[in-house]
Structures are given as C-alpha cells and as structure tokens.
Amino acid sequence: MLSDYNQVRAVKRKSRFFGSELLMNSFKNSVAWFFVMAWFLASSLLAQDAAPTLSFERQLAIPSDRTAIDLSSHATPRFFDWDQDSDLDLLVGGGDGRLWLFPNIGTAQNSRFDKRQPITAGKTDRWGGSYTGVLFINLMGGPLPDLVVCHSGNQVAVHENIGTQANPKFSERGLTFEVQKNCQGRFDAADWNGDGTVDLVTGSFGGELQWHPNLGTAKLPNFEEGQPFFDIKSAYNAHPRIVDFNQDDRLDLLLGNNWGSVTLYLNQGQDTPTLEKTGAFLWADGTELNIRANNGDDTTPELVDFDNDHVMDLVSGGANGQVFWMRGIGVTARVSKLKTIFETYANDLGEQLNNDPDLREQIFGLLISLQTDLASGLLTPDSGRKLFSELAPLATQFPGLLRRQKFDVEKFPYLPMLAAQFWIVLSESLPQTQESRQLVAEAAGFGGGYRRLLVDFGILFIDNDMATKEHLTAMHQLILAMPRDAWDVQVITVAGWLGDGLKTQKIRSSTGINIFDLPLGRPEDSFTSDSPRPGITDVYLICLAHELAHNMLDTVGRKSRPELFESKFEGLAGAAGKDIIFREPKSRGVDFDATKKNFLRQKLWDGDPSTWKDAWDNYFRGKEKFDRAYVRGNVQFFLDAPQEAFATLANQYFADSQLMLDFCKTRWDAGHRSNINQFLLIADYLSGGEDEVKFYTLRPGGALRVTNAKLERDAQARIISVQSQKSIGEFTYKSGVLVNGFELKPVGTDR
C-alpha cells in the first residue's frame, strides 16, 4: 500500500492533511513528534504519490481470512495503521453499534486481512445499536492516535489511547459531543478552517452536511454546534470523506449517497475554501459508478492504494454489511489499452465498433474517462502534455480513424464520435492557448474554417465535415463579434449531420452545444407579430447565437456577474405577476408549495394534485398579458424552463439589437412593461459591466453589421441610458432592478 518512497514523500507534504489529519506543528515534545510522524507515515491514506483517478474497475469483495467480509448489517470501512507496523489495517463501523478491526497480516505491498476482532474502550464494546463510524486519529494531544466513534444518531465519542504503539487501548470514559440529528456514523475529521485544530464534518440520513468547528485545543477538543457545509445536500445517507483528492494541498470532499454512487467536490478556493461539484466516479467504460446492487444502498467511500500500483483505489461498504474495493485505473494504463485496441483493429475498427458493443464500450470508456480526469483538473500541466505526446502520434499512425475527414456514417456510424472524442482529449490535455490549439489542429488534421474555429476560439466543430465554407466563415464572423469572456463553449456538434451513431454513443466534453443541420441563408423572423417591423435573420446562425447564449449568463456569468444572474429571476418574477410566488432569493425559482396555496385561496385550483398541471397551464393559456410578458413566447414556458430565459433573448438581440429595443418600447406603450428588463439584462451582460455594448444586425446568409452603443449607469450600476446610432433610451427605477420608467427618442432629440 505505502511504499518506503511514498512514506518519505509524505513527510515533505504540507501539514494540513485530510481525513486522518493531525497538525504537526502542534507537537513540541520530541518523543511525541517521533510517534506522531510514524503514525502519519503509515496512515495518511492520500499523503503518497498514488495518483488520483475518477475511473475504477468493477467491485470485488475484500476477504478476511479468505472469506468475504460480511457484517450482515451495515459497514463503514476506514484504513489506519492500527499497530504502527507500517501497513494499513481495516477498521469497520457496524450497523449495530459495534466496531471491528481486521488486522493486516500481509505487508504494505500485499495486504491480507485476518479474522475480525472487536474494538473496545475499557469494557465498552458497543456504542448504541445503530450505524457507527470510526476514526483512529489524535485529538487528545498524546503521542498516539485516539479512538473516535460516531454513533447513536447524533453522538461522537473520543476515547484517549492509553496503550502502546503496537497495542492500542482506550479509556472507557471518553469525551462526548452532540452533532446533527440522524448523523449515525456519517462523519469525518479535518482541520477545515486551518486554525490548528481538527474539526468534524458530518453527513446525515436526510442528506445534509454540517461542519462542526473545533473551538478547543490540540489536547482537548470542543466541537461547536453544526453549521451548513456549503449548503451541500445529497438525498439520503450522505457519507462525507474529507481528502486532498487532487493533491494540491487543499481539502476536497467525496460524498457517498444512498443510491450507490460517489460524487467529488473539488476545492477551487485560494484563501477561502470553495467546493465545486466536479462529477461522479466512473466505471472503466465511462458510465457512472454505482454499487447499489451489491452493497444494498448507502455508499461509504474510502480511498487507498490498495494494490500498491500508485493509483488510488476506492473501498466502500454499505447497508448489507459487505465491503468492496474497486481498482483505480490510471492514465498510463488507459493509454496503453487504447494503443493496443488501435493496433489490434487498425484495418477494421469501424466495422468492429458496429458489431461488438463490448469493444465500443471499452474504447469510448477509455477516452471518456481520460476526458473526465482532465476536466476535473486531476492531471498536472506536465502530465497533460505527456498525455498529448503519447496520444497525438496515434492520429498519424491511424489517419483513417483519427484525422479530420468525412466519414461514411451509413457504413461506420461510430467513427465520427470516436474521432471527436479523441480530439476532445487532445484539446483538453494542453493549456488553452493559441499555440497549444495549433498543435491540436496539426495532430488532428484540422484545416480551413475548422482550424480557424479551433485556433482562434478553442472550438471543436463536430459536423462530420458537412458544413460549407460559407457556413464556417459566417460562424467565425459571428463568434468573433461576441465578447469572448462572455461565453464558454469547447465543442459544437451538429447531430443531424453525425448519423445514427450519436443516438447510442454520446460525446463528452467540458462544455458543448448542439445546433441544427440547416443550410446557410434560410430566413427566420425572430420577432413576434406585434413588432414594429420584421426582424429577418439567418436561422442557422441565430440558432448558433441562441445555443452560445446558453453558455453565457447561466454558466460563466453565474460566477462573474452573480447580480445579473439574480436579476434574470427578478425579471421572471415580474413578468409572471404577483400570483406566482418565488423563493428568496428568486434565483431559487418558483415556490410551488406557496403558489399552490395561493391558487387554492383564489379558487384558481381545486386542491386535487391530479388537476394541478391543468390549473397551472390554464392560468397562463390564451392571456395576452402572459403571451407578451416575454419577448419571445408565453412566460409560462420560461417559468417551466428557466434555462431558456436568457438564451432566447439572443434570438432577438443578435438578429437586430436596435429593433429589440424599439420592440420593447412598443410593448411598453401597450402596457407590457417587463420586456425592457429582458433587453437590459442581455445588454448589461454583453457589456461586461462597462459603459459600452455592441449592437448587432444579422441577415440571412451571414451579413453582419456591428455598431457600438453607449451606456450610462446610476450609483447602483443600473443602466439608465442606452444611446445607439439611431436612438436614446432612458430608464428609471423605483427600487430594485426592474424599470418603472422608459423613454425612447431618436438621436438628435433633446434629452
């Protein structure tokens, strides 16, 4: 498990560890220091060179004395060096309040577990009668790790180690703390706030996570009442593990849940921890890892290099009391398997992918798992460049499979997706610079407009080479005219040109959109019948603008302009009217419980759950105030699908920005006053908060005209004036972000 080399490396890592953590600088006594270091070297599971991975082989039962471990009722496994002999032993909290030790009678390189032994504290051999969790860490400041037990619903007991290195013994009377209700053994310990004391992070049956800061000392813990842990909630049986998963000296979160899966939250913060959901663990075929059928619910994850191959493995128990390990698959192994497949099927891979689902699952799984590791930031820049150097030659070696070309999708329906997934891995393995993108373009054989989209914008256009030169030129021109920091798209697909293979084999990328397989030049009026004039545009390109807008405010802008993200929902609430009750903040969406009560009070609904949908639909249907509350379509659509609320604004704004402003004035004068807030929302976002924004006119065939409009803002940064080449719009606000006064005058008119 832990090689001598890895043990030495562990000493050099920072002292703010994860899971089984202890702050080194809190120990001044040299004798204590010696024992503490020995414990760290043997039991810090991730303080080693074993590489992290999100991809794992199928589960295998862990044997004890050659028989699969089975406690009959729940198992929460942890690994610690119990007897300080430099290998990791298995500790398991049971479902009946008891704790079990499975001593490692093998070696650090070849684990073998003996029969189970009960863990006791004095005469105590049972902590309640339900789920338990166990840690072997130092909380009492002595030279040896102590026994920490989470039990009896909401209790955590700390028993001081009064034994020896080789033979731990624990005081019967321990310190007891209360944590959140229904915790039941779902907990971990770490110095989360970096103040020198080890805190608790607890899960619960209901799925809530809480952080219990340690306000005591390194010798006497005192855990505070819990507070929400980043508002993370995972429905049922949330089991947290605090680990430095990607070995960047920042604590991350693994979360097991009731349904057999494990989700990773990486810490993206610098000075202040910020957890962001990265994704779920995967099987080797790229599908989401799930052991529910084997563990009987309730995933209890633990990470360890179980087979000493320098790749982290996953261990988990569950409701049925069994314990499984899942071998982690490293990058080197996946690349080797890919090379073998390409070499084996060099002349007939397209045909084999049609006929052999297992082979298809294997090769796409390898590529998808590589992409997942890259997108999750698990590979260092050097590792990414190494991956590129190993994969790029394959495109030259197998050009009929991996170079850019037009495939016969009738004969070989999976080759376009295979090549695309390969290009995505190549692209994500290198930093997103023009120089790197040129390397990808050369390796994959991108030329012409495809190359320009990749090199200039980082966009892989996946269309099986069906687009015309005119398509590509018009796309490049439109995307170039959009503020680059406003959107984030890595892949654009055209499903209609990729054939039937895409129906069963999806392409995975960090960010992507799909557009329609349409000819360039087909006209569309993006404005409704009450517009002051038609707004004829190119349907292919306006579809592109709409889809790119999906990756604007709701993704990039959610972080860079959170106030505008909230404004989107303020505008939706204003357009929906007072009968529709939103949560607070409004970005949490419609509060349907409160809305139903309101409908019931006003006799808009009879209270029968089976008739709610009809009542909801009937409330909006056929009413002009709702048909015209949004610039395109009845507002109900955007309440039901809020992800479309910003993207649909792009249809009008990029088709004809000036006409959209004029149109909003027409609607305003007709009593429909919410539209102008939608115009200002997209204009404000595209301005980047500055005092200038682009106005667009996009015509069929790709003719694009771009001009600048000046913006004025008030002290609250709200737009109070938009001056284009043709008009001056002026706006007032009573309070908040919604306009209550709107004037539009031609340029040259006195203001």
ZIMO-V845661 format. One record per run of one state. SS is the DSSP state (h for helix, s for strand, l for the rest). FROM is the first residue (numbers start at 1). TO is the last residue. Records with the same first field share a line. If there is no record, write none. Layout:
BEGIN
SS->FROM-TO  FROM-TO
END
This chain:
BEGIN
l->1-3  13-23  27-29  44-50  52-54  57-59  62-62  65-66  69-69  71-74  81-88  95-98  105-112  119-120  122-123  125-132  138-145  152-154  160-160  162-169  171-174  179-186  191-198  203-207  213-213  215-222  224-226  234-238  244-251  257-261  268-274  281-281  284-287  289-291  296-299  305-310  312-312  318-321  323-323  327-327  329-330  345-348  356-356  376-380  398-398  403-414  429-433  445-447  458-459  463-468  482-483  487-490  494-494  499-500  505-511  515-522  526-535  551-555  561-561  577-581  583-585  589-589  591-591  602-608  621-623  628-634  641-643  654-655  670-674  688-691  699-703  714-718  724-726  734-738  747-751
h->4-12  24-26  30-43  292-295  331-344  349-355  357-375  381-397  399-402  415-428  434-444  448-457  469-481  484-486  495-498  501-504  539-550  556-560  562-576  586-588  592-601  609-620  624-627  635-640  644-653  657-669  675-687
s->51-51  55-56  60-61  63-64  67-68  70-70  75-80  89-94  99-104  113-118  121-121  124-124  133-137  146-151  155-159  161-161  170-170  175-178  187-190  199-202  208-212  214-214  223-223  227-233  239-243  252-256  262-267  275-280  282-283  288-288  300-304  311-311  313-317  322-322  324-326  328-328  460-462  491-493  512-514  523-525  536-538  582-582  590-590  656-656  692-698  704-713  719-723  727-733  739-746
END
